[in-house]
Amino acid sequence: MSETALKPESGPDAKRWRALVFIALAQLMVVLDATIVNIALPSAQQDLGISDGNRQWVITAYALAFGGLLLFGGRIADLWGRKRTFVTGLIGFAGASALGGAATGEAMMLGARALQGVFGALLAPAALSLLAVMFTDAKERAKAFGIYGAIAGGGGAVGLILGGFLTEYLNWRWTFFVNIPFAVVAALGAYFVIREPAGGRNRSPLDIPGVVLSTLGLVALVYGFTRAESAGWSDSVTVTMFVASAVLLAAFVLTEAKVKSPLLPLRVLTERNRGGVYMSLGLAVIAMFGLFLFLTYYLQIVQGYSPVKTGFAFLPMMVGMITGSTQIGARLMTRVAPRLLMAPGFLLAAVGMLLLTQLEIGSSYAGLILPAQLMLGLGMGTAFMPAMSLATHGVEARDAGVASAMVNTSQQVGGAIGTALLNTIAASATTAYLTDHAADATNPKLLQAQAMVEGYTSAIWWAVGILVVSALIAATLVTTGHQGGTSAPADSSDGVEDEVKIPVMAH
């Protein structure tokens, strides 16, 4: 996406603040969907007969389609026009949600989730692009992106609670159907209110080989992790998937180095600070996505929480994340170097995760789970805010959009890999525990619960290690100074491009 294309030819659109309402509504819908499904998953799994080995695909199918196609979605928005892409994405997302709500089996549910991801990948970059072209004044743009980012962070908490109410008092299917009114209102509002500035399209030819290679490479990678759960790491198909992924992604890199209009210009990845941000965020999200899945199942199945109670139980993490982002990260990022927020933030999150390795069948919520969630949320929020502002660190003007999209991609693909990898580790540990203790068991139900908790804590230990690695990457690779002062152009000498900050909280 070319930054030069983000400048309107006339004055600011008089309806831009009304347009922000509908763009923000679409963002709220996407964030709600991500967390609502976590709460509804146990009920949906039981109704549709989804196996334990395949349950994470309800999350992974969406995350992989969304993450794998985000860069492509950004290019489509530039080519078709952002308003048209935005409305198309909303209508498609509504249709896919209706399909998910009406699902009669595993295949239909997974297909609906993948379709949601495809249309979400059109919707998200188009929404961000519309904000960028409609809000050209630096102060207005900061305010608009701030509102957008706050909805992304706070919407997660709303989704957990709403998901609980819908699942408990109506039916898990309503966690899908609720998207439809959001999408219809946002699409109608966008159609009548949004006025996209003329001359903002990028008509470079599409990099079709890049799209195909990157998507197939990522699918093979996540399928490899998922296959390992049921068949083992040495299984021939598992190994084949990992090899195929490596070959396809290597071919993608070679293709991007040679084509005239690459989907992902390699210069975006090779700058030290940006590379550090993408790597550390992607790894941190691997840890977070796995935890959401395990904690949902622990609270509902082991502790016997209702869906509503589970939703409220996640609130401390969301409060911590919003507080860390707005009150710590945002206030200090103009005064201290980003790595002095990112590295301690990831380490604090790792300490919170470390507490959760002590989970037992009867663990106290107030004594263990609540403080762990607060630390996780505060740490992640503190680290995420400066990381998001570095998404376009030293970027060339023509690469500002793809640099921002890369952050979304690293989060979504990290989430897909995290859910598959940590679920595989948990399942292996659970099976091993059952095998070792089956002979001595006097209460099979208790043994099953103990085995599940053993699986969760084993996977959480890996998540702790992943967060420590994130902190080390941030401390060593992110070397730029603090981001105080006035906005600089994309090619300024300090390499920090403040004019295109796109704060998107991980979900």
C-alpha positions as a Python dict, from the first residue, in 0.01 Angstrom:
ca = {
    (1, 'M'): (0, 0, 0),
    (2, 'S'): (163, 325, -107),
    (3, 'E'): (179, 604, 151),
    (4, 'T'): (162, 858, -129),
    (5, 'A'): (-173, 708, -214),
    (6, 'L'): (-295, 780, 137),
    (7, 'K'): (-312, 1155, 80),
    (8, 'P'): (-651, 1284, -34),
    (9, 'E'): (-676, 1528, -314),
    (10, 'S'): (-926, 1758, -141),
    (11, 'G'): (-993, 1871, 217),
    (12, 'P'): (-1092, 1631, 494),
    (13, 'D'): (-1423, 1447, 456),
    (14, 'A'): (-1696, 1620, 661),
    (15, 'K'): (-1850, 1279, 742),
    (16, 'R'): (-1522, 1122, 860),
    (17, 'W'): (-1621, 1099, 1230),
    (18, 'R'): (-1954, 936, 1142),
    (19, 'A'): (-1764, 697, 917),
    (20, 'L'): (-1537, 611, 1211),
    (21, 'V'): (-1843, 482, 1400),
    (22, 'F'): (-1913, 219, 1132),
    (23, 'I'): (-1546, 128, 1086),
    (24, 'A'): (-1513, 85, 1464),
    (25, 'L'): (-1833, -123, 1471),
    (26, 'A'): (-1683, -361, 1214),
    (27, 'Q'): (-1364, -387, 1421),
    (28, 'L'): (-1571, -460, 1734),
    (29, 'M'): (-1750, -740, 1548),
    (30, 'V'): (-1420, -906, 1446),
    (31, 'V'): (-1278, -882, 1801),
    (32, 'L'): (-1602, -1006, 1959),
    (33, 'D'): (-1601, -1304, 1726),
    (34, 'A'): (-1248, -1403, 1828),
    (35, 'T'): (-1330, -1422, 2199),
    (36, 'I'): (-1696, -1528, 2182),
    (37, 'V'): (-1597, -1849, 2004),
    (38, 'N'): (-1351, -1941, 2285),
    (39, 'I'): (-1638, -1938, 2535),
    (40, 'A'): (-1880, -2124, 2307),
    (41, 'L'): (-1629, -2389, 2197),
    (42, 'P'): (-1694, -2655, 2466),
    (43, 'S'): (-2072, -2646, 2399),
    (44, 'A'): (-2026, -2645, 2021),
    (45, 'Q'): (-1774, -2930, 2040),
    (46, 'Q'): (-2020, -3147, 2233),
    (47, 'D'): (-2319, -3069, 2006),
    (48, 'L'): (-2135, -3122, 1678),
    (49, 'G'): (-1926, -3420, 1787),
    (50, 'I'): (-1591, -3251, 1724),
    (51, 'S'): (-1299, -3461, 1851),
    (52, 'D'): (-1047, -3326, 2105),
    (53, 'G'): (-779, -3354, 1838),
    (54, 'N'): (-975, -3133, 1596),
    (55, 'R'): (-1130, -2883, 1838),
    (56, 'Q'): (-848, -2631, 1802),
    (57, 'W'): (-925, -2612, 1428),
    (58, 'V'): (-1236, -2412, 1517),
    (59, 'I'): (-989, -2142, 1627),
    (60, 'T'): (-704, -2231, 1390),
    (61, 'A'): (-911, -2242, 1068),
    (62, 'Y'): (-1014, -1880, 1124),
    (63, 'A'): (-673, -1757, 1240),
    (64, 'L'): (-487, -1923, 955),
    (65, 'A'): (-720, -1800, 679),
    (66, 'F'): (-719, -1452, 832),
    (67, 'G'): (-343, -1434, 891),
    (68, 'G'): (-243, -1604, 568),
    (69, 'L'): (-452, -1373, 350),
    (70, 'L'): (-408, -1036, 530),
    (71, 'L'): (-135, -911, 298),
    (72, 'F'): (-340, -1019, -2),
    (73, 'G'): (-646, -847, 148),
    (74, 'G'): (-450, -524, 179),
    (75, 'R'): (-351, -539, -187),
    (76, 'I'): (-709, -616, -293),
    (77, 'A'): (-827, -309, -100),
    (78, 'D'): (-573, -93, -283),
    (79, 'L'): (-675, -241, -618),
    (80, 'W'): (-1056, -258, -588),
    (81, 'G'): (-1102, 44, -366),
    (82, 'R'): (-1113, 35, 12),
    (83, 'K'): (-1484, 112, 55),
    (84, 'R'): (-1589, -163, -186),
    (85, 'T'): (-1355, -415, -20),
    (86, 'F'): (-1477, -313, 327),
    (87, 'V'): (-1846, -361, 239),
    (88, 'T'): (-1770, -690, 57),
    (89, 'G'): (-1580, -815, 362),
    (90, 'L'): (-1871, -726, 594),
    (91, 'I'): (-2133, -900, 379),
    (92, 'G'): (-1915, -1209, 341),
    (93, 'F'): (-1839, -1219, 714),
    (94, 'A'): (-2213, -1204, 791),
    (95, 'G'): (-2282, -1490, 549),
    (96, 'A'): (-2003, -1705, 694),
    (97, 'S'): (-2132, -1634, 1047),
    (98, 'A'): (-2481, -1749, 946),
    (99, 'L'): (-2326, -2070, 809),
    (100, 'G'): (-2138, -2128, 1137),
    (101, 'G'): (-2451, -2072, 1344),
    (102, 'A'): (-2642, -2320, 1132),
    (103, 'A'): (-2360, -2581, 1132),
    (104, 'T'): (-2480, -2941, 1158),
    (105, 'G'): (-2139, -3107, 1184),
    (106, 'E'): (-1763, -3064, 1218),
    (107, 'A'): (-1689, -3004, 848),
    (108, 'M'): (-1956, -2733, 813),
    (109, 'M'): (-1831, -2554, 1127),
    (110, 'L'): (-1466, -2560, 1019),
    (111, 'G'): (-1560, -2443, 669),
    (112, 'A'): (-1761, -2153, 811),
    (113, 'R'): (-1471, -2051, 1036),
    (114, 'A'): (-1227, -2057, 742),
    (115, 'L'): (-1469, -1843, 537),
    (116, 'Q'): (-1494, -1596, 826),
    (117, 'G'): (-1115, -1572, 817),
    (118, 'V'): (-1111, -1510, 441),
    (119, 'F'): (-1360, -1223, 462),
    (120, 'G'): (-1196, -1092, 779),
    (121, 'A'): (-872, -1067, 581),
    (122, 'L'): (-1052, -839, 334),
    (123, 'L'): (-1223, -642, 610),
    (124, 'A'): (-933, -563, 846),
    (125, 'P'): (-682, -404, 603),
    (126, 'A'): (-963, -213, 428),
    (127, 'A'): (-1078, -67, 761),
    (128, 'L'): (-727, 49, 851),
    (129, 'S'): (-674, 190, 501),
    (130, 'L'): (-1000, 386, 523),
    (131, 'L'): (-891, 541, 851),
    (132, 'A'): (-559, 637, 696),
    (133, 'V'): (-711, 807, 390),
    (134, 'M'): (-993, 980, 580),
    (135, 'F'): (-793, 1116, 876),
    (136, 'T'): (-498, 1309, 734),
    (137, 'D'): (-437, 1558, 1017),
    (138, 'A'): (-177, 1410, 1257),
    (139, 'K'): (-378, 1483, 1574),
    (140, 'E'): (-704, 1359, 1426),
    (141, 'R'): (-537, 1048, 1294),
    (142, 'A'): (-387, 969, 1635),
    (143, 'K'): (-729, 1011, 1797),
    (144, 'A'): (-904, 795, 1536),
    (145, 'F'): (-647, 517, 1560),
    (146, 'G'): (-659, 546, 1940),
    (147, 'I'): (-1036, 485, 1941),
    (148, 'Y'): (-988, 195, 1699),
    (149, 'G'): (-715, 44, 1917),
    (150, 'A'): (-919, 85, 2239),
    (151, 'I'): (-1209, -103, 2078),
    (152, 'A'): (-968, -379, 1975),
    (153, 'G'): (-846, -414, 2334),
    (154, 'G'): (-1172, -362, 2524),
    (155, 'G'): (-1382, -555, 2274),
    (156, 'G'): (-1218, -878, 2386),
    (157, 'A'): (-1363, -841, 2737),
    (158, 'V'): (-1708, -762, 2597),
    (159, 'G'): (-1684, -1071, 2376),
    (160, 'L'): (-1602, -1303, 2667),
    (161, 'I'): (-1900, -1184, 2871),
    (162, 'L'): (-2142, -1166, 2577),
    (163, 'G'): (-2028, -1510, 2467),
    (164, 'G'): (-2102, -1645, 2813),
    (165, 'F'): (-2453, -1498, 2823),
    (166, 'L'): (-2541, -1614, 2472),
    (167, 'T'): (-2406, -1966, 2529),
    (168, 'E'): (-2574, -2010, 2868),
    (169, 'Y'): (-2911, -1840, 2819),
    (170, 'L'): (-2971, -1891, 2446),
    (171, 'N'): (-2746, -2131, 2256),
    (172, 'W'): (-2384, -2139, 2136),
    (173, 'R'): (-2521, -2082, 1783),
    (174, 'W'): (-2609, -1724, 1878),
    (175, 'T'): (-2240, -1648, 1924),
    (176, 'F'): (-2228, -1668, 1543),
    (177, 'F'): (-2567, -1515, 1464),
    (178, 'V'): (-2487, -1205, 1673),
    (179, 'N'): (-2234, -1100, 1406),
    (180, 'I'): (-2508, -1054, 1146),
    (181, 'P'): (-2671, -735, 1282),
    (182, 'F'): (-2326, -584, 1346),
    (183, 'A'): (-2222, -655, 987),
    (184, 'V'): (-2547, -531, 829),
    (185, 'V'): (-2546, -200, 1021),
    (186, 'A'): (-2174, -142, 950),
    (187, 'A'): (-2215, -226, 578),
    (188, 'L'): (-2517, 4, 533),
    (189, 'G'): (-2345, 283, 725),
    (190, 'A'): (-2027, 243, 524),
    (191, 'Y'): (-2216, 242, 194),
    (192, 'F'): (-2401, 567, 266),
    (193, 'V'): (-2146, 757, 480),
    (194, 'I'): (-1793, 666, 371),
    (195, 'R'): (-1652, 874, 88),
    (196, 'E'): (-1319, 736, -23),
    (197, 'P'): (-1081, 1003, -162),
    (198, 'A'): (-1025, 973, -536),
    (199, 'G'): (-695, 862, -686),
    (200, 'G'): (-594, 639, -396),
    (201, 'R'): (-571, 303, -570),
    (202, 'N'): (-254, 105, -630),
    (203, 'R'): (-297, -65, -966),
    (204, 'S'): (26, -266, -965),
    (205, 'P'): (-31, -623, -1084),
    (206, 'L'): (-117, -878, -815),
    (207, 'D'): (161, -1110, -698),
    (208, 'I'): (-40, -1431, -745),
    (209, 'P'): (260, -1669, -697),
    (210, 'G'): (337, -1493, -367),
    (211, 'V'): (-21, -1535, -244),
    (212, 'V'): (-32, -1905, -337),
    (213, 'L'): (310, -1993, -193),
    (214, 'S'): (264, -1804, 136),
    (215, 'T'): (-85, -1943, 200),
    (216, 'L'): (7, -2305, 116),
    (217, 'G'): (327, -2279, 320),
    (218, 'L'): (140, -2160, 629),
    (219, 'V'): (-136, -2419, 590),
    (220, 'A'): (127, -2697, 568),
    (221, 'L'): (305, -2560, 877),
    (222, 'V'): (-4, -2552, 1099),
    (223, 'Y'): (-133, -2884, 967),
    (224, 'G'): (204, -3036, 1058),
    (225, 'F'): (166, -2920, 1419),
    (226, 'T'): (-194, -3042, 1433),
    (227, 'R'): (-112, -3380, 1279),
    (228, 'A'): (165, -3431, 1536),
    (229, 'E'): (-98, -3437, 1814),
    (230, 'S'): (-272, -3750, 1689),
    (231, 'A'): (2, -3924, 1492),
    (232, 'G'): (326, -3817, 1664),
    (233, 'W'): (620, -3601, 1562),
    (234, 'S'): (793, -3879, 1366),
    (235, 'D'): (485, -3968, 1160),
    (236, 'S'): (561, -3959, 786),
    (237, 'V'): (274, -3718, 705),
    (238, 'T'): (378, -3485, 991),
    (239, 'V'): (737, -3473, 866),
    (240, 'T'): (619, -3427, 506),
    (241, 'M'): (407, -3127, 609),
    (242, 'F'): (700, -2958, 784),
    (243, 'V'): (930, -3021, 486),
    (244, 'A'): (665, -2896, 241),
    (245, 'S'): (614, -2585, 455),
    (246, 'A'): (986, -2509, 458),
    (247, 'V'): (1011, -2554, 79),
    (248, 'L'): (700, -2343, 5),
    (249, 'L'): (799, -2057, 237),
    (250, 'A'): (1155, -2059, 100),
    (251, 'A'): (1009, -2041, -252),
    (252, 'F'): (790, -1750, -133),
    (253, 'V'): (1098, -1559, -13),
    (254, 'L'): (1280, -1624, -343),
    (255, 'T'): (972, -1515, -540),
    (256, 'E'): (935, -1193, -341),
    (257, 'A'): (1302, -1112, -408),
    (258, 'K'): (1250, -1135, -785),
    (259, 'V'): (900, -1015, -879),
    (260, 'K'): (842, -653, -975),
    (261, 'S'): (545, -592, -739),
    (262, 'P'): (590, -836, -448),
    (263, 'L'): (312, -914, -203),
    (264, 'L'): (564, -866, 79),
    (265, 'P'): (874, -659, -13),
    (266, 'L'): (1166, -820, 174),
    (267, 'R'): (1299, -479, 279),
    (268, 'V'): (1003, -462, 520),
    (269, 'L'): (1133, -769, 709),
    (270, 'T'): (1506, -708, 705),
    (271, 'E'): (1521, -384, 909),
    (272, 'R'): (1641, -481, 1258),
    (273, 'N'): (1376, -310, 1472),
    (274, 'R'): (1078, -412, 1257),
    (275, 'G'): (1208, -768, 1238),
    (276, 'G'): (1242, -773, 1617),
    (277, 'V'): (885, -647, 1660),
    (278, 'Y'): (737, -908, 1422),
    (279, 'M'): (932, -1195, 1583),
    (280, 'S'): (867, -1100, 1946),
    (281, 'L'): (496, -1030, 1890),
    (282, 'G'): (442, -1348, 1690),
    (283, 'L'): (603, -1559, 1965),
    (284, 'A'): (413, -1380, 2244),
    (285, 'V'): (82, -1444, 2066),
    (286, 'I'): (171, -1816, 2038),
    (287, 'A'): (179, -1823, 2418),
    (288, 'M'): (-138, -1616, 2463),
    (289, 'F'): (-363, -1805, 2220),
    (290, 'G'): (-275, -2141, 2373),
    (291, 'L'): (-350, -2007, 2720),
    (292, 'F'): (-696, -1880, 2621),
    (293, 'L'): (-790, -2227, 2501),
    (294, 'F'): (-655, -2410, 2809),
    (295, 'L'): (-795, -2168, 3065),
    (296, 'T'): (-1141, -2183, 2904),
    (297, 'Y'): (-1145, -2563, 2927),
    (298, 'Y'): (-992, -2566, 3276),
    (299, 'L'): (-1254, -2328, 3415),
    (300, 'Q'): (-1554, -2492, 3245),
    (301, 'I'): (-1466, -2862, 3256),
    (302, 'V'): (-1236, -2901, 3557),
    (303, 'Q'): (-1374, -2626, 3781),
    (304, 'G'): (-1732, -2652, 3652),
    (305, 'Y'): (-1778, -2281, 3572),
    (306, 'S'): (-2077, -2178, 3362),
    (307, 'P'): (-2006, -1998, 3032),
    (308, 'V'): (-2111, -1664, 3185),
    (309, 'K'): (-1888, -1714, 3489),
    (310, 'T'): (-1601, -1811, 3258),
    (311, 'G'): (-1646, -1488, 3064),
    (312, 'F'): (-1627, -1278, 3379),
    (313, 'A'): (-1331, -1487, 3500),
    (314, 'F'): (-1124, -1357, 3205),
    (315, 'L'): (-1194, -990, 3286),
    (316, 'P'): (-879, -931, 3498),
    (317, 'M'): (-659, -1018, 3198),
    (318, 'M'): (-847, -774, 2975),
    (319, 'V'): (-841, -500, 3240),
    (320, 'G'): (-467, -558, 3284),
    (321, 'M'): (-411, -543, 2909),
    (322, 'I'): (-603, -217, 2863),
    (323, 'T'): (-432, -63, 3169),
    (324, 'G'): (-86, -171, 3054),
    (325, 'S'): (-150, -38, 2705),
    (326, 'T'): (-311, 298, 2783),
    (327, 'Q'): (-169, 389, 3124),
    (328, 'I'): (184, 244, 3107),
    (329, 'G'): (286, 175, 2746),
    (330, 'A'): (122, 481, 2587),
    (331, 'R'): (241, 721, 2861),
    (332, 'L'): (602, 600, 2872),
    (333, 'M'): (671, 528, 2504),
    (334, 'T'): (754, 896, 2438),
    (335, 'R'): (1005, 896, 2725),
    (336, 'V'): (1186, 562, 2725),
    (337, 'A'): (1324, 332, 2456),
    (338, 'P'): (1071, 72, 2333),
    (339, 'R'): (1282, -224, 2442),
    (340, 'L'): (1270, -96, 2803),
    (341, 'L'): (893, -145, 2786),
    (342, 'M'): (875, -451, 2561),
    (343, 'A'): (1132, -675, 2733),
    (344, 'P'): (1006, -612, 3094),
    (345, 'G'): (647, -641, 2968),
    (346, 'F'): (705, -984, 2816),
    (347, 'L'): (896, -1093, 3130),
    (348, 'L'): (607, -983, 3356),
    (349, 'A'): (370, -1182, 3133),
    (350, 'A'): (607, -1481, 3166),
    (351, 'V'): (590, -1454, 3548),
    (352, 'G'): (209, -1453, 3526),
    (353, 'M'): (225, -1759, 3302),
    (354, 'L'): (469, -1922, 3546),
    (355, 'L'): (210, -1891, 3824),
    (356, 'L'): (-35, -2087, 3609),
    (357, 'T'): (204, -2384, 3592),
    (358, 'Q'): (93, -2443, 3955),
    (359, 'L'): (-267, -2516, 3850),
    (360, 'E'): (-431, -2812, 4025),
    (361, 'I'): (-785, -2950, 4017),
    (362, 'G'): (-898, -2734, 4309),
    (363, 'S'): (-681, -2425, 4257),
    (364, 'S'): (-813, -2099, 4403),
    (365, 'Y'): (-931, -1844, 4149),
    (366, 'A'): (-856, -1545, 4374),
    (367, 'G'): (-528, -1688, 4501),
    (368, 'L'): (-376, -1807, 4173),
    (369, 'I'): (-569, -1745, 3853),
    (370, 'L'): (-664, -1379, 3916),
    (371, 'P'): (-311, -1249, 4001),
    (372, 'A'): (-166, -1452, 3713),
    (373, 'Q'): (-412, -1295, 3469),
    (374, 'L'): (-343, -943, 3597),
    (375, 'M'): (32, -990, 3545),
    (376, 'L'): (-24, -1139, 3201),
    (377, 'G'): (-250, -854, 3094),
    (378, 'L'): (-31, -575, 3235),
    (379, 'G'): (281, -725, 3081),
    (380, 'M'): (131, -784, 2737),
    (381, 'G'): (-40, -443, 2726),
    (382, 'T'): (280, -264, 2826),
    (383, 'A'): (480, -449, 2559),
    (384, 'F'): (221, -429, 2280),
    (385, 'M'): (172, -52, 2270),
    (386, 'P'): (534, 46, 2183),
    (387, 'A'): (559, -259, 1957),
    (388, 'M'): (260, -144, 1752),
    (389, 'S'): (406, 205, 1713),
    (390, 'L'): (726, 49, 1580),
    (391, 'A'): (537, -141, 1308),
    (392, 'T'): (649, 119, 1054),
    (393, 'H'): (991, 196, 1206),
    (394, 'G'): (1213, 341, 933),
    (395, 'V'): (976, 216, 665),
    (396, 'E'): (975, 360, 314),
    (397, 'A'): (655, 554, 243),
    (398, 'R'): (539, 303, -20),
    (399, 'D'): (567, 17, 233),
    (400, 'A'): (378, 172, 527),
    (401, 'G'): (62, -32, 470),
    (402, 'V'): (232, -369, 424),
    (403, 'A'): (451, -306, 731),
    (404, 'S'): (139, -253, 941),
    (405, 'A'): (-31, -557, 787),
    (406, 'M'): (274, -767, 881),
    (407, 'V'): (203, -705, 1251),
    (408, 'N'): (-151, -840, 1207),
    (409, 'T'): (-12, -1134, 1010),
    (410, 'S'): (250, -1221, 1273),
    (411, 'Q'): (-20, -1212, 1543),
    (412, 'Q'): (-274, -1423, 1353),
    (413, 'V'): (-25, -1683, 1230),
    (414, 'G'): (134, -1691, 1576),
    (415, 'G'): (-212, -1758, 1717),
    (416, 'A'): (-274, -2040, 1471),
    (417, 'I'): (62, -2205, 1541),
    (418, 'G'): (29, -2146, 1916),
    (419, 'T'): (-311, -2310, 1940),
    (420, 'A'): (-194, -2613, 1739),
    (421, 'L'): (151, -2651, 1901),
    (422, 'L'): (45, -2606, 2264),
    (423, 'N'): (-266, -2823, 2214),
    (424, 'T'): (-38, -3096, 2078),
    (425, 'I'): (194, -3071, 2380),
    (426, 'A'): (-103, -3073, 2621),
    (427, 'A'): (-264, -3376, 2455),
    (428, 'S'): (65, -3572, 2461),
    (429, 'A'): (118, -3496, 2831),
    (430, 'T'): (-242, -3592, 2914),
    (431, 'T'): (-208, -3925, 2733),
    (432, 'A'): (124, -3999, 2904),
    (433, 'Y'): (-25, -3924, 3247),
    (434, 'L'): (-325, -4151, 3184),
    (435, 'T'): (-97, -4434, 3068),
    (436, 'D'): (131, -4403, 3373),
    (437, 'H'): (-146, -4384, 3634),
    (438, 'A'): (-424, -4601, 3486),
    (439, 'A'): (-327, -4909, 3691),
    (440, 'D'): (-348, -4724, 4025),
    (441, 'A'): (-671, -4532, 3951),
    (442, 'T'): (-967, -4584, 4185),
    (443, 'N'): (-1170, -4294, 4046),
    (444, 'P'): (-1157, -4277, 3663),
    (445, 'K'): (-1329, -3935, 3652),
    (446, 'L'): (-1076, -3785, 3894),
    (447, 'L'): (-790, -3942, 3699),
    (448, 'Q'): (-920, -3785, 3376),
    (449, 'A'): (-938, -3441, 3539),
    (450, 'Q'): (-588, -3477, 3683),
    (451, 'A'): (-458, -3585, 3342),
    (452, 'M'): (-616, -3281, 3175),
    (453, 'V'): (-460, -3042, 3429),
    (454, 'E'): (-124, -3215, 3383),
    (455, 'G'): (-154, -3155, 3008),
    (456, 'Y'): (-242, -2786, 3052),
    (457, 'T'): (46, -2716, 3292),
    (458, 'S'): (296, -2896, 3067),
    (459, 'A'): (194, -2675, 2775),
    (460, 'I'): (198, -2362, 2994),
    (461, 'W'): (564, -2433, 3086),
    (462, 'W'): (641, -2410, 2712),
    (463, 'A'): (447, -2083, 2696),
    (464, 'V'): (664, -1943, 2978),
    (465, 'G'): (977, -2026, 2777),
    (466, 'I'): (830, -1871, 2461),
    (467, 'L'): (759, -1541, 2645),
    (468, 'V'): (1114, -1533, 2783),
    (469, 'V'): (1245, -1573, 2427),
    (470, 'S'): (1015, -1285, 2318),
    (471, 'A'): (1169, -1066, 2588),
    (472, 'L'): (1523, -1158, 2477),
    (473, 'I'): (1444, -1079, 2112),
    (474, 'A'): (1295, -740, 2209),
    (475, 'A'): (1594, -657, 2428),
    (476, 'T'): (1855, -745, 2165),
    (477, 'L'): (1696, -652, 1830),
    (478, 'V'): (1483, -346, 1912),
    (479, 'T'): (1751, -81, 1956),
    (480, 'T'): (1577, 242, 1851),
    (481, 'G'): (1535, 534, 2095),
    (482, 'H'): (1210, 660, 2246),
    (483, 'Q'): (940, 800, 2019),
    (484, 'G'): (893, 1145, 2166),
    (485, 'G'): (877, 1464, 1964),
    (486, 'T'): (680, 1551, 1654),
    (487, 'S'): (588, 1319, 1373),
    (488, 'A'): (861, 1250, 1126),
    (489, 'P'): (829, 1163, 761),
    (490, 'A'): (884, 807, 657),
    (491, 'D'): (1237, 865, 539),
    (492, 'S'): (1351, 1077, 834),
    (493, 'S'): (1700, 1034, 968),
    (494, 'D'): (1594, 878, 1298),
    (495, 'G'): (1402, 612, 1109),
    (496, 'V'): (1094, 635, 1329),
    (497, 'E'): (780, 694, 1130),
    (498, 'D'): (511, 825, 1363),
    (499, 'E'): (267, 941, 1099),
    (500, 'V'): (132, 592, 1028),
    (501, 'K'): (77, 436, 1371),
    (502, 'I'): (-181, 161, 1362),
    (503, 'P'): (-239, 22, 1711),
    (504, 'V'): (-418, -311, 1674),
    (505, 'M'): (-440, -515, 1994),
    (506, 'A'): (-393, -885, 1960),
    (507, 'H'): (-704, -1090, 1974),
}
